[in-house]
């Protein structure tokens, strides 16, 4: 569940929990959005992949995206960071990882789609 906008839930013992946000947030994006960059840097045997996103992967600290990245090859230097406030473009987090050069050219795109992310041809 995504609790950034608050909400409540009850358990089987008739105990109710209420989450109240500590700051105002804009409404969540209507559709998943984001950017992906994977430049090839000379003399390095890997792609440096940076993904910014919003409207998906909002509550698992990037675990699902990392699992999908592992299907592309041995991911190294994985980082996932939530922003304190959404960026101007609506993105809420950034992920970074290094992937081997010899992967399918569409693997990162498929990984983003499999976790419910944006669909475009950026990566």
Helices and strands as residue ranges (DSSP letters): E 7-10, E 16-19, E 33-40, E 46-54, H 63-70, E 76-82, E 93-100, H 107-114
